[in-house]
């Protein structure tokens, strides 16, 4: 998200005239639209606008209320986030049963390294409630006996706790477009593979079955396409011979936590942006971050041969031979 722009997100049933209704309100209040993107998935309409409110002829809260009222009339949900709304940020963490991601987030928060408050933990099983209680964070179980989550309750909780960022710390459920569209580029997931390889369930077992020598983990933004969102950070590791799925989990889980924390930090500090489905650093020279493999691996990799180098050497040799021939002729 551009730092000084206001974000407006409209989500609801697809219908004609929605864009015109919303943009008319902005035009009347002298608000300039800098960027507009829209999508429809499974009958759910989403429009995201980044607008410049510097010359707006009304107060922030007036615009928010007007757009909320219009949304009620149109039967859609309208969220407005001004730059000032992002100064103090809160995180909602979604979990299932694996604790390593949540534990890493809590430890970073307790040490003051997280850069935001963990406002709520939401699970589709109650297993991690004791961990949340240890850090005095509210825990809500929204799953039934089979772990199927109530997404209406999920949306209510995210709104109640005013979540700026939603983190999926091994939340083993697919979010519907109704959720993803409302928090576009504000949901981060960690997946136990080097995406786009091995998406979906049992990624470590997929790596074993395919016989790969190098496996890894990926932290990425969540989209409506499973495990295909813009990649933020990745970590890699060697796969031991005859490794079991449990052994890969023991190797990979600390790296999952590491990649996830790095991605959260980049997002909270507004150091990463998404453009055409890819992430990039706003200021690579000023951002100290490990996006992928460590520098030690780069130093260990060979730097030649490379295409074209042989031709260059041959040309140099021809030049030398030509020079020697000319010298002999002069003699």
N, C-alpha and C positions, 0 to 999 in steps of 0.2 A: 504494500500500500504506500502511495506517495505521502510523505510526512505531513504536508500542510493541507491536504485535501480532506474533505468530509466524505464519508462513505455512506451510501444509501443502498439498502438491499431490500428488494421486493420479492416475496415468495407466496405462491398460492396456486389455485387452479388456473389453468391456461384459459384466457379469454381475450377477445378482441378489444382494442382501445385502452388497454392498461398503460402502455408506454405513453400514449398521448395525454392521458389524465395526469400522470405523475409529472411529466416534463412541463406541462402547462403551469402547474403550481410553482415549479422552479423558475420558469420564465417570468412569471408575474412578480417574483420576489428578487429579480435581478441576480439569479444564481447561474453561474456558467458551468456547463457540463464539460468536463475534461476527458472523461472516458466512460463508455457505456458498453456493457456486455450482457447478453441474454442467452438463456438456454431453456429447453424443455426436456424433461426426462420423466417417463412414466406418468404423463399428464400433469406434472408439477412444473409450474413456470417460475423461473428465477431471473431477475434483472439486477445487476450490480452497476452502480454509477459512482464515479469519483467526481466530486463537484467542488468548485471554488466558491466559498461563501464569504470571501473577503469584502465584497461590496453588497452583501445581502441587506435588504431593507426591512429586516425584522430580527428579533432576537432568536438565539439558538433554540430555546425551549418552545417558542411560538412555531418555528418551522417543524420541530419534532411533533408537536401536538397536531398541527395541521395535516401532516403526512399520516400520522396515526389515524386521525379521523377519516381521511380519504381512504385509507386502507380498509377501515371498517365498512365504509360504504361500498367498496369494490369487492369485499370478501377476501382480501389478501393481507398478509403480515408485512409491515414496513418497519425496518430497523434503520435508525440514523445514528451514526457514530462520528462525532466531531473530533478534531485533533486533540482537544482538551480531555476528551473521554479516555484517551489512551495513555495519560500520564501516570496513573496508578492502575496497574493491571492485575487481573485475577485469573487463576487457572482452575479449570475443572478437569479432574482426571477420571477417565473411564477405565475400569478394570474388570477382570473376570476372576481368575484364581492365582495366576503367577504374580509373585510379589516383587521381583527384582527391579522392575521399572519404577514402581511406586516408591519403593524404598530409596532408590537413588534420587528421586525427585524430592522426597522428604528430607533426606540428608543435605542436599544442596540448599533447600529452603532454610533448614535449621542453622546452617553455617553462614547464611547471608549471601550465598553465591547464586541464588536462583533469579533474582531481579523481579520477582512478582510474588503474590500471595497464593497459596493453595487454598482456595475457598471451599471446595467440596470434592469429595470422592464419590463417584457413582458406579455401582457394580450391578452386574446381572446375576451374581451369586453373592452370598454374604461372607465369603471366606476371608476377605481382607478388611472387614470391619474392625477387628482388633488393632490392626496396624494403623488405620486412620484414627482410632480413638487414642492410640499412644501419642499421636501428635496433635490431639485435640482438634481434629478436623471433622466436620459433619460427614456422615456416610449414609447413602441412600441405596437400598437394594430395589431395583426396578424390574427384576426378573421373576418369572413364575417358577414353578417347581422344575421345569426343564431349562431354565435360564433364558427363556424368550423375553426380551425386554419390552417394556411399555414405553414406546417412543413419545407418546403424548406427554407422559410424566417426565421423560427425559428433557423435552423441550421446556416444560414448565420449570424444571429445576435449573437449567442453564440460564433461563431468563431471571429466575428468582435470585440466583447468585451472581448475575451480571457477568458471565464468563467472557473474558476477552480472548482467551485461548482454550481450546479443548484438546487435551492430550490423551491419546489412546495408548495406555501402558499395558500392552498385550490384552486389549479388549477383544474378545474372540467372537465378535458379532459384526455383521456388515451393516453400516448405517444407511438408512434410506435417503433418497434425494430430498425428502422433506427436512431432514436434519442437515445434510451436507450443504444444501443450497443456502441455508440460513447462516452458515459459518464458513463460507468459502474462503480458502486461504487462511483459515484460522483453526484448522484441525490438523494435528500432527500425529502420525502413526509410526510405530517402529515395527519392521517386518524382518524375520530371521532369514533373509537371503540377500544376495546382491541383485536387487531388482534391475531390469525386468525379468531376470531369471527366477524361476520357481515361485510364482505368485500363488496365493491361496493357502490352503491348510497344509500342515506337515511339511514345511519347507526344508527343514533339516533332513528329513527322510528322503525328500525328493533329491537333495544333493547327494546323499549316499547312493541312492538307486542309479543316479546318472554317472556316478564314479568321478565326480569333479575333484581336483586336487586343491582348489582354493574355493572356500565358501565365504559367507559374510553376512552382514546385516545392513539394513537401510532405514533411515528416518526420512519420511516424505510427507508432503501435504496430501490430504485425503480428497479424492474426487468421487464422482458417482461410478467410475470404472474401478473395479477391485484391484488394489495394489498397483495402480498405474499413474498415481498423482506425481507432481513434480518432486524430484529427488533433492533432498537437502544435504544429508551427510551419509557416508557409508564407511564401514570398517570391514576388513578382510582378515582371514586366518587360514592356515594350512589345515587340510583334512587328514588326520592320521589314518594309516592303513587299518582296515578292518574296524573303523570307528563305528560305534553304535549311535543311535539317535540321542540317547541320554548323554553320551560323551560330547557330542557336538553342542548340545544345550549347555553343558558346563563351560565349554569354551566360548560359546556365542553370547550367553546371557550378560556377562559383564560388558561385552562390546555393544550389545543392544542398549544397555543403560547409558553407556558413554556416548553413542551416536545420538540417542534421544535427547540427552542433556545439551549436547552441542547444538542440535537443531532448535531446541527451545530457546537457548541463549541467543542465537542468531535472530530468531523471530522477535523476541521481546525487545531486543536492542535495535530493531528495524534495520538490520544489516543485510537482509536478504530480500530480494524481490522476485516476483514471478512474472515472466513474460513469455507468452506463447507456449505455455506448458513446460517451461524450463526455469529453474532458479538461477540467480546470479547474485554475486555480492555487489552491494552498492559501491563500496570503496575497497577493492581487493588489497590495495597497498596498506590500508589502515586497519584491516581486520585480521587479527591473529586467530586463526581457526584451522582445524584439521578437517577438511571436507571429505577426504578419502584416506588413502594409505599414508603412513608416516613417512617423513623425509628419509629415514634410514633405508626404506625400501627403494626409494628413488636412487639413492647413492649406490645401492647394491646392484641395480639393473645395468646391463651393458649399454653402451652408447653407440656401438657400431658392430657390424656393418649396417649401413642404411642405403636405401636406393639413391643412386646418383653419385655416391662417393667413389665407386670404382671408376666411373667415367671421368670424374674430376682428376683422379690420380693418373689415369692414362693420358689426359690432355696435358697435365704437367710434365709427364715423361716425354711426350712428343715435343713440347716446347724446349726442353733441355737438349734433346737429341738434335733438334733443328739448330739450336744455338751453337752446338759443338761442330756441326757440319759447316756452318758459316765461318767459324774460326779457322778450321782446317783449310778452307778455300782461300781465306785471306793470307794464310801463311804461304 
